[in-house]
Amino acid sequence: MIAPLTSLRFIFALMVFGAHCYVIDSFFDAHFFKEGFVGVSFFFVLSGFIISYNYQRKLQEKQTSRRTFWVARIARVYPLHWLTLFVAALLGNYVTATNG
């Protein structure tokens, strides 16, 4: 049941990514890519459902603690935030230099 939902998450994440690519090429100015903001809400709601579905039993049966859950969440998400900050810092200067 969860595998098809996870693939939907991937599709909507790509939609969000495409919405941010208008800076790279005019191809991404198409209407489809401009609607990428819809993917953000869908992605977060679906991700929350999948996470709660996977952890509900573990938390109820005390197989994992809340602390372990939060450490796992932060360890999974935070490195990506640092990576995107680094890439944005590098590309931000490039985009500013080439566009004006």
N, C-alpha and C positions, 0 to 999 in steps of 0.2 A: 504494500500500500504506500509506503513512504518513497520508494524509488521513483515512481512517476512524478511525485510532488517535488522531489529534489531536482529532477530534470527541468521542471517548470521554473524553479529558482534560477537555474543556469540561464534559461532563455531570457528571463526578465533582467538578470544581471547584465547580460549582453545588450539588452535594450537601453539600460542606463548608461553603459559604456558608450554606445553609439550616440547617445544624446550629448555626450561631452566631446565628441570627435569633430564637431563642426569647425573647430579651430584648425584642424589638420587639412581638410579638403572640403570643397563645396558640395561634394556628393552627399555629405552628411547633413546638408541643409534640407533634405527631403522631409516631408510631413511625418513620415513614420518615425524618424529619429528625433524629431522635435517633441514627440509624445513620450519620450523616455522617462519623464518624471513620474508617469503612472507606474512604471516598473519599480520605483523606489518604495512606494507604499505596499505594492503587492509583494515585493521581495522581503520586506521587513515583517509583514504579517505572516507570510508563509514560513519564514525562518523561525519566527517565534513559535509557531505551531509545531514545527518539526523538532525544535529543541525541547519544548515542553513534553511532547509525545515521547521523545527518547529518554528524558530524565525523570518523568513522573514516577514510574515504578521504582527506579533506583533511589529516589529521595524518600518515598513512602516506606520502603523496606529497609531504609538506613544502610544501603549498600554504598552510598556516597554521601558526603556532607555538603552543606551549602557552601562552605569555604572551598572545598575541592571543586565544586561546580564553578564558582566564580573565578578561581585561579585558572581553570581550564578555559573558560570563556576569554579572559584577558590574555592568556598566553596564545590563544588562537587569533584574536583580532588585533592586538596591539602591534605585532611586527608588521602587519600589512599597513597600518596607519603610518608607521615610520617610513616604510618603503614608499608609499604614495607621497608623503611629505618630501622625501628626498627627490623623487622623480619630478614632482611639481616644481621644486626649487630649481632643478636643472632646466626643465622645459619652460618654466615661466620666463626665464631670462631669454631663451631662444625665441619664444613667441613674441615677446615685447620687442626684441631687436629686429625681427623680420616683418612685423606688422606696423611699425611706425616709429 
